[in-house]
C-alpha cells in the first residue's frame, strides 16, 4: 500500500499539481515516513527534497504556477472536468511566460473520446465556463477559493 501511495504522490509531481501534493503529504506523509519498506521511506524523502523548491515557487508566483499544462490529466482537468480553477491556470500561463516558455492555451485538446461529449469547442470556452462557475461559487459562498 505504501508503494502505491508514493506512486500517487509521484504522479502528482508529474502533473505539477503542488497544492494537491501538499495536501497528500499532510495526509499520507506520516504513514510513508514510518513505512517498513526502506525504498518507500527513501523515495518519500527524495520527493520532499525535490518538492520544496517547487512549493517556494508557488508561494511566490501563485498556486498553479507549476502545473504541467502538457500533461493529459491536467488538460482533462481544465477542459473536461473543470477541476483546475482559472486562477491557477492563469498562474501557470504567467509563470511559463516569465520563464521564456510560453504555452498557447489553444493547443489544449480534450482527451480522445471526450470531444464527442460536446463539452467545449475551444480552451477559451472552457475557461469562460470555468470563470462563470467560479463566480457562481464565489457568490454562493461569498469566499473565493482558487
Backbone bond lengths (Angstrom), bond angles and torsions (degrees), N, CA, C in turn:
res aa  C-N    CA-C-N  psi(-1)  N-CA   C-N-CA  omega(-1)  CA-C   N-CA-C  phi
1 X - - - 1.443 - - 1.528 111.59 -
2 X 1.330 117.74 -41.84 1.458 121.06 -178.87 1.524 111.04 -62.47
3 X 1.320 117.37 -37.40 1.471 120.17 177.69 1.528 110.58 -62.35
4 X 1.324 116.67 -40.75 1.464 119.94 178.74 1.530 111.61 -66.47
5 X 1.324 116.62 -38.05 1.464 119.56 176.25 1.522 110.77 -62.12
6 X 1.326 116.10 -44.09 1.451 119.92 179.36 1.531 110.60 -62.94
7 X 1.321 117.36 -40.57 1.467 120.81 177.12 1.529 111.01 -61.62
8 X 1.313 116.51 -37.56 1.463 120.54 177.99 1.527 110.15 -62.96
9 X 1.322 117.03 -44.60 1.460 120.78 178.39 1.526 110.69 -64.23
10 X 1.317 117.25 -39.90 1.466 120.73 179.18 1.533 110.88 -64.95
11 X 1.313 116.82 -36.85 1.467 119.50 177.41 1.536 110.27 -66.80
12 X 1.306 116.81 -37.37 1.458 120.63 176.99 1.523 110.31 -62.20
13 X 1.334 117.36 -38.76 1.461 121.63 176.13 1.529 109.55 -63.58
14 X 1.328 117.98 -43.86 1.472 121.32 177.65 1.525 110.87 -55.06
15 X 1.316 116.27 -37.66 1.464 120.72 -179.12 1.533 111.67 -78.85
16 X 1.329 117.13 -12.63 1.458 120.53 -177.53 1.516 112.57 69.82
17 X 1.314 116.03 26.05 1.468 121.28 -175.87 1.531 108.89 -97.01
18 X 1.338 115.13 73.74 1.462 120.53 -170.94 1.517 114.57 -73.78
19 X 1.321 118.33 -23.74 1.466 117.97 175.55 1.530 109.50 -69.18
20 X 1.317 116.81 -37.04 1.470 120.29 175.46 1.520 109.47 -69.44
21 X 1.323 116.96 -40.70 1.462 120.09 179.07 1.527 111.12 -58.30
22 X 1.321 117.30 -41.94 1.463 120.12 178.88 1.525 110.73 -58.67
23 X 1.322 116.81 -41.48 1.469 120.29 178.09 1.522 111.01 -66.79
24 X 1.326 116.23 -40.46 1.468 119.61 179.18 1.526 111.01 -64.33
25 X 1.327 116.70 -40.84 1.464 120.19 178.94 1.525 110.04 -63.20
26 X 1.317 115.74 -42.15 1.467 119.34 178.54 1.525 111.02 -61.89
27 X 1.333 115.58 -41.91 1.455 119.51 -176.59 1.526 113.11 -77.20
28 X 1.345 117.06 -44.06 1.467 120.31 -171.95 1.521 113.99 -104.91
29 X 1.333 117.55 -12.05 1.462 121.04 -177.55 1.512 114.40 -54.79
30 X 1.330 118.02 -47.91 1.469 118.14 -179.53 1.529 112.83 -56.08
31 X 1.316 116.38 -39.70 1.468 120.26 179.72 1.529 111.20 -69.40
32 X 1.333 117.01 -40.52 1.462 120.38 -178.17 1.525 111.72 -71.06
33 X 1.322 116.98 -33.26 1.471 120.62 -179.61 1.530 112.22 -65.53
34 X 1.322 117.23 -30.02 1.472 120.24 -177.31 1.527 112.10 -107.48
35 X 1.312 116.78 15.13 1.465 119.75 -179.99 1.524 110.28 -59.30
36 X 1.334 117.15 138.57 1.464 119.52 176.27 1.534 112.31 -70.13
37 X 1.349 116.42 -13.11 1.462 121.75 179.67 1.531 108.86 -85.97
38 X 1.332 116.18 110.33 1.465 121.53 -177.00 1.530 111.41 -59.70
39 X 1.330 117.72 -35.35 1.464 120.71 179.48 1.530 111.20 -65.46
40 X 1.312 116.27 -36.18 1.469 120.36 178.13 1.523 109.69 -66.96
41 X 1.329 116.76 -47.09 1.473 119.84 179.23 1.527 111.01 -59.40
42 X 1.330 115.91 -45.03 1.460 120.24 -179.91 1.535 110.22 -65.10
43 X 1.325 117.33 -45.06 1.458 121.12 179.48 1.514 112.40 -61.91
44 X 1.324 116.50 -39.16 1.459 120.68 178.56 1.525 110.43 -66.43
45 X 1.317 117.37 -43.47 1.466 120.76 178.73 1.529 110.64 -62.00
46 X 1.329 117.09 -42.43 1.466 120.70 178.53 1.536 110.83 -64.36
47 X 1.321 116.59 -39.73 1.465 120.41 177.36 1.527 110.28 -61.40
48 X 1.319 117.05 -43.66 1.467 120.76 178.40 1.527 111.56 -60.29
49 X 1.333 115.97 -42.19 1.463 120.10 -179.59 1.529 111.21 -65.88
50 X 1.328 117.02 -39.99 1.477 120.40 178.43 1.523 111.18 -70.28
51 X 1.316 117.00 -33.11 1.465 120.62 -174.57 1.528 113.27 -78.60
52 X 1.314 118.20 -27.99 1.470 120.30 -174.59 1.531 113.03 -55.73
53 X 1.340 119.84 -47.62 1.474 118.35 177.91 1.535 111.96 -62.95
54 X 1.309 116.84 -30.14 1.472 121.11 178.94 1.524 110.68 -70.54
55 X 1.321 116.80 -38.67 1.465 119.95 175.45 1.531 109.78 -60.81
56 X 1.329 115.94 -39.53 1.462 120.35 179.82 1.534 110.75 -65.93
57 X 1.321 117.66 -41.44 1.473 120.71 177.10 1.519 109.84 -59.38
58 X 1.328 116.88 -43.67 1.465 119.26 -179.96 1.534 111.55 -70.12
59 X 1.317 118.64 -29.93 1.465 119.94 174.78 1.529 110.03 -64.40
60 X 1.314 116.32 -37.07 1.464 121.31 -177.64 1.532 111.56 -81.02
61 X 1.319 117.02 -46.67 1.471 121.89 -170.51 1.526 114.30 -100.70
62 X 1.309 117.75 -5.49 1.459 121.26 177.72 1.520 113.05 105.08
63 X 1.325 114.51 150.19 1.466 120.17 178.01 1.517 109.21 -60.67
64 X 1.321 114.72 135.55 1.455 120.30 -179.73 1.514 113.34 96.11
65 X 1.329 117.49 -7.78 1.467 120.90 -176.57 1.520 112.96 -55.31
66 X 1.309 117.38 -33.44 1.461 120.94 -174.67 1.531 113.60 -103.24
67 X 1.329 117.10 13.69 1.463 118.52 177.23 1.523 109.78 -54.95
68 X 1.307 116.11 134.03 1.462 121.86 176.93 1.529 107.31 -83.95
69 X 1.305 115.92 93.62 1.462 121.00 -173.31 1.525 112.79 -68.74
70 X 1.324 117.31 -12.85 1.464 120.32 175.57 1.531 112.46 -86.73
71 X 1.321 116.87 -14.76 1.469 120.11 -176.39 1.524 108.95 -68.86
72 X 1.332 117.44 129.77 1.471 120.12 -176.93 1.531 113.76 -58.85
73 X 1.312 117.58 -33.75 1.468 119.23 179.40 1.522 110.55 -69.02
74 X 1.332 116.82 -41.53 1.467 120.22 177.67 1.530 109.61 -63.94
75 X 1.330 117.31 -41.76 1.464 119.44 178.26 1.527 110.46 -61.19
76 X 1.317 116.23 -40.41 1.464 119.70 177.55 1.535 110.52 -64.53
77 X 1.334 116.15 -43.41 1.464 119.86 179.18 1.524 111.74 -59.97
78 X 1.336 117.01 -34.75 1.465 121.18 -179.64 1.522 111.11 -77.39
79 X 1.329 116.20 -50.88 1.461 120.48 -169.77 1.521 114.80 -86.16
80 X 1.291 117.04 -34.82 1.465 120.05 -170.76 1.523 111.65 -106.86
81 X 1.307 116.04 -55.81 1.461 120.41 -172.96 1.528 113.24 -87.00
82 X 1.312 117.01 -15.72 1.466 122.80 -178.72 1.530 111.59 54.44
83 X 1.337 115.67 44.86 1.460 120.71 -179.28 1.525 112.94 -96.00
84 X 1.329 116.79 -9.56 1.455 120.75 177.52 1.525 106.95 -102.28
85 X 1.311 116.52 118.18 1.458 120.84 -179.32 1.528 109.23 -64.44
86 X 1.325 117.66 141.61 1.469 120.63 -179.35 1.525 113.83 -54.56
87 X 1.324 117.73 -32.74 1.468 119.79 178.88 1.529 110.06 -63.65
88 X 1.316 117.08 -38.85 1.470 120.28 179.10 1.519 110.92 -70.75
89 X 1.324 116.76 -38.76 1.465 120.97 176.88 1.528 109.42 -61.24
90 X 1.312 116.94 -46.01 1.460 120.77 -179.83 1.530 111.38 -65.80
91 X 1.333 117.41 -35.10 1.472 120.30 176.48 1.524 109.90 -62.06
92 X 1.325 116.71 -40.50 1.468 120.56 178.19 1.524 110.49 -64.32
93 X 1.325 116.93 -43.20 1.466 120.18 178.83 1.535 110.81 -62.22
94 X 1.336 116.68 -45.41 1.470 120.60 -179.85 1.524 111.73 -62.87
95 X 1.341 116.07 -46.31 1.460 119.18 -176.88 1.527 110.28 -63.55
96 X 1.325 116.46 -44.89 1.468 119.09 179.66 1.512 111.21 -61.17
97 X 1.321 116.68 -41.34 1.469 119.73 178.33 1.526 110.61 -62.48
98 X 1.337 116.50 -41.45 1.467 119.88 -179.14 1.530 111.52 -66.03
99 X 1.329 116.90 -23.53 1.461 121.18 179.64 1.533 111.77 -93.13
100 X 1.337 116.58 6.01 1.463 120.16 179.58 1.516 113.52 76.27
101 X 1.329 116.47 21.54 1.459 121.35 -178.98 1.528 108.73 -130.33
102 X 1.348 117.14 62.82 1.463 118.80 -175.36 1.521 112.24 -64.03
103 X 1.308 114.43 153.54 1.468 121.64 179.26 1.516 107.74 -121.26
104 X 1.313 116.28 130.33 1.458 120.95 178.48 1.522 108.46 -89.86
105 X 1.338 118.46 111.35 1.464 120.41 -178.34 1.529 113.01 -58.41
106 X 1.321 117.15 -22.38 1.467 119.06 179.72 1.529 112.03 -70.54
107 X 1.340 117.22 -10.93 1.463 119.31 177.96 1.526 111.58 -85.12
108 X 1.313 117.14 -7.83 1.460 119.99 176.14 1.523 108.74 -65.39
109 X 1.292 115.50 139.21 1.465 117.94 175.50 1.521 108.53 -142.48
110 X 1.334 115.93 143.86 1.464 117.63 -179.93 1.526 110.67 -66.90
111 X 1.319 116.76 151.05 1.460 120.00 177.51 1.521 110.80 -57.92
112 X 1.337 117.35 153.82 1.465 119.97 179.67 1.526 110.97 -52.71
113 X 1.309 115.50 136.52 1.457 120.92 179.95 1.506 112.74 95.00
114 X 1.325 118.11 -32.56 1.458 120.21 -179.10 1.517 112.11 -74.33
115 X 1.350 116.91 -28.68 1.464 119.75 179.97 1.530 110.29 -61.15
116 X 1.312 116.92 -30.56 1.469 121.53 -179.29 1.523 111.35 -67.22
117 X 1.321 116.57 -20.94 1.459 119.45 -177.89 1.522 111.45 -77.28
118 X 1.343 116.32 -7.78 1.456 120.51 174.92 1.520 113.93 65.38
119 X 1.326 117.15 36.57 1.452 119.14 -177.16 1.526 111.61 -72.90
120 X 1.314 117.38 -61.23 1.455 121.56 -179.11 1.517 109.07 -142.42
121 X 1.315 116.24 140.64 1.459 120.41 179.44 1.525 111.10 -79.38
122 X 1.329 117.34 -32.16 1.461 121.06 -177.14 1.525 110.24 -139.26
123 X 1.348 116.02 160.04 1.458 118.60 174.19 1.526 111.98 -59.53
124 X 1.336 116.84 -34.04 1.465 119.78 177.77 1.518 111.46 -59.20
125 X 1.325 116.67 -42.57 1.474 120.84 176.79 1.520 110.41 -62.58
126 X 1.318 116.08 -42.34 1.464 120.16 -179.46 1.521 110.54 -61.66
127 X 1.331 116.71 -44.36 1.457 119.69 -178.50 1.524 110.84 -69.05
128 X 1.336 116.97 -37.83 1.463 119.49 177.40 1.532 110.12 -61.12
129 X 1.324 115.80 -44.54 1.465 119.96 178.58 1.523 110.70 -63.39
130 X 1.333 116.45 -39.16 1.464 120.02 179.39 1.520 110.41 -64.87
131 X 1.346 117.47 -39.42 1.456 120.15 178.75 1.523 110.98 -65.39
132 X 1.318 116.47 -42.11 1.466 119.62 178.14 1.521 109.23 -61.15
133 X 1.340 116.20 -45.66 1.458 121.34 178.90 1.531 110.00 -59.68
134 X 1.342 116.22 -45.01 1.468 120.42 -179.95 1.520 110.39 -63.40
135 X 1.339 117.23 -41.59 1.465 120.47 179.10 1.517 111.09 -62.70
136 X 1.331 116.70 -40.65 1.460 119.72 179.06 1.516 110.91 -64.73
137 X 1.340 116.57 -41.59 1.466 119.61 178.63 1.522 109.96 -64.08
138 X 1.334 116.99 -37.38 1.465 120.50 179.21 1.515 110.13 -64.60
139 X 1.315 116.07 -43.23 1.466 119.71 179.53 1.523 110.07 -64.12
140 X 1.348 115.81 -42.75 1.459 119.81 -178.86 1.522 112.26 -64.75
141 X 1.335 115.92 -42.28 1.464 118.59 -173.99 1.525 112.57 -98.33
142 X 1.316 116.69 -16.84 1.465 124.78 -175.80 1.525 112.27 60.90
143 X 1.346 116.89 13.24 1.444 121.53 175.06 1.509 108.77 -134.47
144 X 1.354 118.74 110.71 1.461 119.32 179.02 1.525 110.71 -66.49
145 X 1.323 115.97 137.74 1.459 121.00 179.30 1.511 109.15 -129.77
146 X 1.348 117.38 89.46 1.476 120.20 179.24 1.497 111.60 -69.11
